[in-house]
Amino acid sequence: MQTGYLTVETHAGHSGLSRVNLYSALPDPEPTGDVQPRIRYIAHFNDGDAARMHAHEVLRRHLIDLEAHLYRVSAEHAVAAIEASDLRHRRVYLDPAFSDDSKLSIDELSARFRNRRRRRDNFFQTVGYIGIALLLFNLIALSLV
């Protein structure tokens, strides 16, 4: 388990694509000139690899290249996927070029991702309780025979 900085990067020549990268040291978010790709978001995680896996879990249906960690999503969507993580993290940088509408979209998407995960967790927890109840019922029914 190593700390890391998870970033969302975009490239002007590839609109609609976002890359989720993991760095061991804090990358410089400020663009100098026409440097591409452009870092749009940075978050610090205590376990960087787990954070990347959590982000991939949300974005997996939009995967283009696993090796490059490239997804066909907007930067806002990728940021929301990272923000929705239950892992302890700290936002280090959010691109000031994001409009207020984009920031609102990030908040709404991350809330939707959290709710989806909670519903899935509740479903599987309920299935587990039903399974335990069936096992206990079978145990009691067979012991009475």
C-alpha positions as CSV (number, residue, x, y, z in Angstrom):
1,M,0.0,0.0,0.0
2,Q,1.7,3.2,-1.2
3,T,0.3,6.7,-1.2
4,G,-0.3,8.2,-4.6
5,Y,-1.8,11.0,-6.5
6,L,-4.6,10.1,-8.9
7,T,-5.1,12.5,-11.7
8,V,-7.5,13.1,-14.5
9,E,-5.8,14.3,-17.7
10,T,-7.3,15.5,-21.0
11,H,-5.7,16.2,-24.4
12,A,-7.0,19.0,-26.6
13,G,-6.6,16.9,-29.7
14,H,-8.7,14.1,-28.2
15,S,-12.0,15.6,-27.0
16,G,-14.2,13.2,-25.0
17,L,-11.3,11.1,-23.7
18,S,-9.9,11.2,-20.2
19,R,-6.9,9.4,-18.8
20,V,-6.7,8.4,-15.1
21,N,-3.1,8.3,-14.1
22,L,-1.4,7.5,-10.8
23,Y,1.8,9.3,-9.7
24,S,3.9,8.6,-6.6
25,A,4.9,12.3,-6.3
26,L,2.7,15.3,-6.7
27,P,2.6,16.3,-10.4
28,D,2.7,20.0,-11.5
29,P,-0.9,20.9,-12.5
30,E,-0.1,24.2,-14.0
31,P,0.3,24.0,-17.8
32,T,3.3,25.8,-19.2
33,G,2.4,26.9,-22.7
34,D,0.8,24.3,-25.0
35,V,1.9,21.3,-22.9
36,Q,-0.4,18.3,-23.5
37,P,-1.9,16.4,-21.8
38,R,-3.4,18.8,-19.4
39,I,-4.0,17.8,-15.7
40,R,-7.6,18.7,-14.8
41,Y,-7.8,17.1,-11.3
42,I,-5.5,15.7,-8.6
43,A,-6.4,13.8,-5.5
44,H,-4.1,12.3,-2.8
45,F,-4.9,8.7,-1.7
46,N,-3.3,6.6,1.0
47,D,-3.5,3.6,-1.3
48,G,-3.1,4.8,-4.9
49,D,-3.5,1.4,-6.5
50,A,-6.8,0.8,-4.8
51,A,-8.0,4.3,-5.7
52,R,-7.3,3.6,-9.4
53,M,-9.2,0.3,-9.1
54,H,-12.1,2.0,-7.6
55,A,-12.2,4.6,-10.3
56,H,-11.9,1.9,-12.9
57,E,-14.8,0.1,-11.4
58,V,-17.0,3.1,-12.1
59,L,-15.6,3.9,-15.5
60,R,-15.0,0.3,-16.8
61,R,-17.8,0.4,-19.4
62,H,-16.1,3.4,-21.0
63,L,-12.6,1.8,-21.2
64,I,-10.7,2.3,-24.4
65,D,-7.1,1.3,-23.5
66,L,-6.3,-0.5,-20.2
67,E,-2.6,0.0,-20.5
68,A,-2.9,3.7,-21.0
69,H,-5.9,4.0,-18.5
70,L,-7.9,5.8,-21.2
71,Y,-11.6,6.2,-21.0
72,R,-14.3,7.7,-23.3
73,V,-15.7,10.0,-20.7
74,S,-15.7,13.7,-20.1
75,A,-13.2,15.1,-17.5
76,E,-16.2,15.8,-15.2
77,H,-17.3,12.2,-15.3
78,A,-13.8,10.9,-14.5
79,V,-13.4,13.4,-11.6
80,A,-16.8,12.4,-10.2
81,A,-15.8,8.7,-10.4
82,I,-12.7,9.5,-8.3
83,E,-14.6,11.8,-5.9
84,A,-17.2,9.0,-5.3
85,S,-14.6,6.7,-3.8
86,D,-15.1,5.6,-0.2
87,L,-11.4,5.5,0.2
88,R,-9.9,8.3,2.3
89,H,-8.7,11.0,-0.1
90,R,-7.9,14.7,-0.3
91,R,-8.6,16.9,-3.3
92,V,-5.3,18.6,-4.1
93,Y,-6.2,20.4,-7.4
94,L,-9.3,21.1,-9.5
95,D,-8.8,22.9,-12.7
96,P,-10.0,26.4,-12.4
97,A,-11.2,26.3,-16.0
98,F,-14.1,24.1,-14.9
99,S,-17.3,26.2,-15.1
100,D,-19.8,26.3,-12.3
101,D,-22.0,24.0,-14.3
102,S,-19.2,21.5,-14.6
103,K,-18.6,21.6,-10.9
104,L,-22.3,21.1,-10.2
105,S,-22.2,18.2,-12.7
106,I,-19.2,16.6,-10.8
107,D,-21.2,16.9,-7.5
108,E,-24.3,15.3,-9.0
109,L,-22.5,12.5,-10.8
110,S,-20.4,11.6,-7.7
111,A,-23.6,11.5,-5.6
112,R,-25.2,9.3,-8.2
113,F,-22.2,6.9,-8.2
114,R,-22.2,6.8,-4.4
115,N,-26.0,6.0,-4.4
116,R,-25.5,3.3,-7.0
117,R,-22.7,1.6,-4.9
118,R,-24.9,1.8,-1.8
119,R,-27.8,0.2,-3.5
120,R,-25.6,-2.6,-4.8
121,D,-24.0,-3.2,-1.4
122,N,-27.5,-3.2,0.2
123,F,-28.7,-5.7,-2.3
124,F,-25.8,-8.1,-1.7
125,Q,-26.1,-7.7,2.0
126,T,-29.8,-8.6,1.9
127,V,-29.0,-11.6,-0.3
128,G,-26.5,-12.7,2.3
129,Y,-28.9,-12.4,5.1
130,I,-31.5,-14.4,3.2
131,G,-28.9,-17.1,2.5
132,I,-28.0,-17.3,6.2
133,A,-31.7,-17.5,7.1
134,L,-32.2,-20.3,4.7
135,L,-29.2,-22.2,6.1
136,L,-30.5,-21.8,9.6
137,F,-34.0,-22.9,8.6
138,N,-32.5,-26.0,6.9
139,L,-30.4,-26.7,10.0
140,I,-33.3,-26.5,12.3
141,A,-35.6,-28.4,10.0
142,L,-33.1,-31.3,9.6
143,S,-32.3,-31.4,13.3
144,L,-36.0,-32.0,14.2
145,V,-36.3,-34.9,11.8
